[in-house]
Amino acid sequence: MSDPNKTWLVLLQKHEVHGLLQLPQGLAERPWAPTPADRKAAWWLYSELRTRITTQSLDYRAGDETTALASFHSLFATTRKILHKYPLCCQFGLLADLMLSRFRLRPAIGGRQPDLAAHLLPPATGENLSRSPRHG
């Protein structure tokens, strides 16, 4: 029998992030048992996250929004690359899917697709979006 102190819910509560995710039914009580592949994959993503503009505190008008948005969006490709490199990282893969696709990043990026397209396909004028108040 698995240790009741090592479940998904206990892990999320320990790190005070249980309110950020609604775990799919039955996952909360499943054992949290990361493998060496999970740990390597997690470290890679952590290293990517801590060095991105999107995770840094900036003044409201500092930086440029298109660079931050592109960095944010590239987390999907980075995560796919990690999952391909470590195919046995099942715990990491599930947690990454929950964070990226189901609950946090994909919904946040969804409404910003025009901004992202503007960044990926620069306007003819060469102008870049800067941080400015959003209208509407």
Backbone bond lengths (Angstrom), bond angles and torsions (degrees), N, CA, C in turn:
res aa  C-N    CA-C-N  psi(-1)  N-CA   C-N-CA  omega(-1)  CA-C   N-CA-C  phi
1 M - - - 1.466 - - 1.533 109.52 -
2 S 1.325 116.92 143.59 1.455 120.95 -177.04 1.535 111.47 -79.35
3 D 1.316 115.14 158.16 1.456 123.00 179.95 1.530 109.49 -71.87
4 P 1.356 118.73 119.90 1.469 120.50 -178.73 1.527 112.88 -66.00
5 N 1.334 117.08 -13.75 1.468 120.51 178.42 1.526 112.20 -87.01
6 K 1.328 116.92 0.99 1.464 120.84 179.93 1.523 110.01 -126.12
7 T 1.315 114.70 61.06 1.467 120.25 176.43 1.524 108.10 -110.76
8 W 1.328 115.49 168.34 1.459 120.39 177.40 1.537 110.58 -57.51
9 L 1.327 116.50 -44.47 1.459 120.00 -178.10 1.519 111.38 -63.34
10 V 1.316 117.83 -44.68 1.468 121.38 179.35 1.527 110.17 -61.82
11 L 1.329 117.08 -41.98 1.465 121.05 178.34 1.523 110.79 -59.59
12 L 1.329 116.97 -49.11 1.461 120.50 -178.70 1.525 111.88 -65.28
13 Q 1.327 117.24 -37.90 1.461 120.41 177.40 1.527 110.93 -66.76
14 K 1.321 116.58 -41.29 1.472 121.13 -179.78 1.526 110.72 -57.94
15 H 1.320 116.57 -38.43 1.463 121.03 -178.45 1.528 112.23 -95.26
16 E 1.329 115.73 9.00 1.463 123.17 175.95 1.527 113.36 56.25
17 V 1.330 115.95 39.04 1.461 120.65 177.62 1.526 111.87 -121.64
18 H 1.324 117.11 9.05 1.464 119.68 -177.09 1.526 112.48 -62.86
19 G 1.317 118.60 -24.95 1.455 121.01 178.32 1.526 113.27 -77.28
20 L 1.326 117.60 -13.60 1.461 120.85 -178.34 1.520 113.25 -81.14
21 L 1.310 116.31 -25.03 1.462 120.71 -175.31 1.510 111.38 -123.73
22 Q 1.299 115.54 141.41 1.455 120.46 167.38 1.513 105.03 -103.44
23 L 1.313 115.99 106.63 1.457 120.08 -178.30 1.522 110.52 -69.38
24 P 1.323 116.75 142.33 1.473 119.22 174.94 1.525 110.04 -57.87
25 Q 1.298 116.02 151.79 1.463 121.42 -177.60 1.528 110.40 -52.67
26 G 1.302 115.41 132.04 1.453 121.98 177.12 1.524 114.71 90.23
27 L 1.320 118.05 -17.67 1.469 119.87 -177.49 1.526 112.42 -75.22
28 A 1.310 118.25 -33.70 1.465 121.45 -176.09 1.523 112.44 -55.86
29 E 1.316 117.48 -37.73 1.466 120.74 -176.93 1.527 113.11 -92.35
30 R 1.331 117.22 -5.98 1.465 119.38 178.57 1.520 110.21 -68.21
31 P 1.321 116.91 149.23 1.470 119.42 -179.39 1.530 111.98 -64.68
32 W 1.317 114.98 141.22 1.457 121.64 171.18 1.523 105.52 -96.59
33 A 1.311 116.63 108.44 1.460 121.60 -176.04 1.525 109.67 -139.46
34 P 1.345 116.98 74.63 1.461 119.20 -178.11 1.528 111.80 -66.37
35 T 1.320 115.44 142.27 1.457 122.85 177.95 1.533 108.57 -92.84
36 P 1.323 117.61 171.69 1.467 118.68 173.28 1.539 112.19 -56.53
37 A 1.329 117.67 -35.84 1.470 120.36 177.05 1.527 110.96 -64.08
38 D 1.329 117.23 -39.47 1.467 120.83 176.99 1.526 110.41 -61.00
39 R 1.314 116.35 -43.80 1.468 120.98 -178.33 1.527 111.19 -64.96
40 K 1.329 116.96 -42.24 1.472 120.38 178.79 1.524 110.44 -65.20
41 A 1.317 116.67 -43.88 1.462 120.82 179.58 1.526 110.54 -63.30
42 A 1.317 116.78 -43.51 1.463 121.19 -179.73 1.531 110.82 -62.97
43 W 1.330 116.58 -41.34 1.469 119.52 -179.81 1.532 110.12 -64.32
44 W 1.326 116.64 -40.70 1.461 120.45 179.42 1.525 110.20 -60.85
45 L 1.329 117.23 -48.53 1.458 119.77 -179.48 1.531 111.05 -66.10
46 Y 1.315 117.24 -40.05 1.474 120.76 177.45 1.534 109.65 -58.43
47 S 1.333 116.75 -44.38 1.465 120.39 179.28 1.519 111.40 -62.14
48 E 1.321 116.62 -38.29 1.464 120.69 176.95 1.534 110.83 -66.09
49 L 1.312 116.29 -44.93 1.460 120.44 -176.58 1.528 113.00 -65.42
50 R 1.308 116.64 -42.88 1.468 118.58 -173.99 1.516 113.10 -71.75
51 T 1.324 118.28 -11.24 1.461 120.23 -179.00 1.522 113.19 -108.13
52 R 1.300 118.22 9.36 1.467 121.04 -177.02 1.517 111.95 -97.61
53 I 1.322 114.62 148.96 1.457 120.75 178.32 1.525 111.36 -60.37
54 T 1.322 116.86 -31.25 1.460 120.27 -176.87 1.518 112.57 -69.18
55 T 1.324 118.50 -15.87 1.463 120.42 179.02 1.520 112.17 -105.50
56 Q 1.312 117.54 4.37 1.459 121.45 -178.39 1.529 109.94 -99.09
57 S 1.312 115.21 145.38 1.456 120.67 175.27 1.522 108.66 -76.64
58 L 1.316 115.91 122.37 1.456 120.69 178.34 1.519 109.28 -130.68
59 D 1.304 115.47 150.43 1.440 120.52 171.75 1.531 108.04 -58.89
60 Y 1.290 117.09 152.55 1.463 121.75 -175.74 1.522 112.65 -51.37
61 R 1.313 117.90 -41.01 1.467 120.84 -177.03 1.526 113.41 -98.13
62 A 1.311 117.59 8.55 1.466 120.44 179.93 1.523 110.25 -86.69
63 G 1.306 116.39 151.03 1.461 121.23 177.55 1.514 111.35 74.72
64 D 1.309 115.06 -175.74 1.465 116.97 175.41 1.519 108.66 -129.88
65 E 1.295 113.28 139.91 1.450 121.51 -170.56 1.527 113.08 -66.56
66 T 1.300 118.13 -35.03 1.458 118.94 -178.17 1.517 111.61 -68.61
67 T 1.323 117.36 -36.14 1.463 120.23 176.85 1.518 109.72 -65.80
68 A 1.318 116.47 -44.09 1.464 120.21 178.86 1.530 110.67 -63.26
69 L 1.311 117.32 -42.19 1.457 121.33 -179.17 1.531 111.17 -65.96
70 A 1.317 117.06 -42.42 1.468 120.33 178.17 1.530 110.55 -63.77
71 S 1.324 117.03 -39.05 1.466 120.82 177.42 1.522 110.30 -63.44
72 F 1.312 115.01 -43.81 1.462 121.95 177.74 1.531 110.18 -58.56
73 H 1.323 115.79 -48.99 1.459 121.97 -178.09 1.530 111.76 -64.38
74 S 1.325 117.39 -35.00 1.467 120.56 -177.40 1.527 112.80 -67.87
75 L 1.328 117.33 -12.26 1.468 119.57 177.29 1.527 111.66 -61.72
76 F 1.325 117.18 -28.51 1.461 119.65 178.16 1.527 110.37 -65.16
77 A 1.334 117.45 -48.02 1.466 121.34 179.37 1.529 110.74 -65.49
78 T 1.319 116.40 -39.85 1.467 120.05 178.81 1.518 110.34 -62.18
79 T 1.313 116.63 -43.60 1.465 120.35 -179.63 1.528 110.87 -65.56
80 R 1.328 116.73 -41.50 1.478 118.79 176.53 1.521 111.05 -60.26
81 K 1.332 116.91 -41.14 1.465 121.04 179.02 1.534 110.44 -61.96
82 I 1.313 116.27 -42.81 1.475 121.01 178.70 1.523 110.36 -62.93
83 L 1.327 116.54 -44.49 1.468 120.20 -179.38 1.527 112.02 -64.13
84 H 1.317 117.04 -33.53 1.472 120.08 176.86 1.532 110.82 -71.84
85 K 1.311 116.05 -37.32 1.468 119.39 -179.15 1.524 111.56 -70.45
86 Y 1.327 117.23 -35.55 1.467 122.26 -178.34 1.533 109.46 -120.39
87 P 1.320 117.97 75.74 1.467 120.61 -174.45 1.537 114.17 -65.46
88 L 1.323 118.13 -16.15 1.467 120.27 -179.68 1.528 112.64 -97.11
89 C 1.319 117.24 14.96 1.470 119.76 -179.53 1.529 110.00 -90.82
90 C 1.311 115.64 66.79 1.471 121.35 -174.06 1.526 113.18 -66.10
91 Q 1.330 117.59 -42.49 1.469 120.12 -179.86 1.528 109.52 -65.45
92 F 1.325 116.58 -46.29 1.462 120.87 177.92 1.525 110.36 -60.46
93 G 1.321 116.88 -45.53 1.456 121.28 -178.19 1.513 112.44 -58.49
94 L 1.310 116.45 -43.13 1.456 120.41 179.68 1.529 110.82 -66.56
95 L 1.330 116.85 -44.83 1.455 120.61 179.82 1.532 110.73 -65.14
96 A 1.323 117.40 -41.32 1.470 120.84 178.09 1.526 110.39 -61.97
97 D 1.322 116.81 -42.42 1.464 120.57 178.08 1.524 110.97 -61.56
98 L 1.317 116.56 -43.71 1.462 120.11 179.20 1.522 111.12 -60.63
99 M 1.313 116.41 -44.54 1.462 119.84 -176.65 1.527 112.16 -73.58
100 L 1.317 117.27 -45.11 1.464 120.05 -174.64 1.517 113.14 -77.00
101 S 1.292 116.32 -52.82 1.463 119.58 -169.05 1.516 115.14 -93.01
102 R 1.284 116.52 -43.54 1.456 117.65 -169.62 1.516 114.94 -86.91
103 F 1.329 117.70 -34.37 1.456 116.75 -168.47 1.512 116.65 -123.34
104 R 1.290 119.72 -34.49 1.451 117.48 -169.78 1.529 115.53 -121.52
105 L 1.299 119.24 -63.41 1.457 119.61 -169.72 1.516 114.27 -74.05
106 R 1.314 118.65 -47.98 1.463 118.99 -176.85 1.534 110.96 -59.91
107 P 1.345 120.27 -45.61 1.469 118.61 177.33 1.529 112.41 -62.57
108 A 1.328 117.75 -35.38 1.462 120.18 -179.16 1.518 111.63 -68.72
109 I 1.314 117.30 -36.41 1.460 121.22 -178.89 1.521 111.35 -79.90
110 G 1.320 117.07 -29.10 1.458 121.94 -174.01 1.509 114.72 -47.69
111 G 1.313 118.69 -46.84 1.456 121.97 -177.95 1.510 113.35 -78.30
112 R 1.332 117.42 -6.38 1.457 120.47 -175.84 1.525 112.63 -106.90
113 Q 1.326 118.11 12.68 1.455 120.55 -177.46 1.536 113.13 -55.84
114 P 1.337 120.42 -39.57 1.464 118.56 177.79 1.531 112.09 -60.68
115 D 1.351 117.45 -39.53 1.456 120.57 177.76 1.523 110.49 -63.54
116 L 1.322 116.30 -41.36 1.455 120.64 -179.44 1.522 110.15 -66.23
117 A 1.319 117.06 -43.18 1.466 120.37 178.38 1.528 109.83 -61.47
118 A 1.310 117.48 -39.30 1.462 121.05 178.72 1.525 110.74 -62.95
119 H 1.323 116.34 -33.72 1.459 119.77 178.78 1.526 111.07 -74.54
120 L 1.312 116.24 -44.50 1.460 120.01 -176.80 1.524 111.79 -71.81
121 L 1.327 116.78 -28.19 1.456 122.32 176.93 1.530 107.01 -120.90
122 P 1.328 118.35 83.99 1.473 121.09 -173.54 1.525 112.02 -55.12
123 P 1.321 116.81 141.90 1.457 120.57 179.10 1.534 110.66 -65.68
124 A 1.299 116.16 155.85 1.464 121.38 -177.77 1.527 111.90 -60.55
125 T 1.329 117.01 -26.80 1.460 120.07 -178.08 1.517 111.98 -76.16
126 G 1.321 117.10 -13.52 1.461 120.78 -179.23 1.513 113.08 80.47
127 E 1.328 117.09 4.00 1.458 120.08 -179.93 1.519 110.08 -73.36
128 N 1.310 115.37 152.07 1.457 122.05 179.05 1.517 107.57 -122.16
129 L 1.305 117.45 144.69 1.462 119.61 177.42 1.517 109.18 -67.22
130 S 1.293 117.18 135.17 1.461 120.47 174.34 1.518 107.49 -111.46
131 R 1.298 115.81 166.20 1.453 118.69 178.69 1.520 108.40 -68.44
132 S 1.285 116.14 121.26 1.458 120.60 179.61 1.508 107.08 -148.48
133 P 1.319 116.75 159.93 1.463 118.47 -179.83 1.516 110.76 -57.24
134 R 1.326 116.24 137.78 1.470 121.05 177.57 1.508 108.41 -83.44
135 H 1.292 115.38 141.47 1.470 120.57 177.55 1.494 109.07 -111.15
136 G 1.337 116.12 139.39 1.455 120.37 174.18 1.437 116.46 87.85
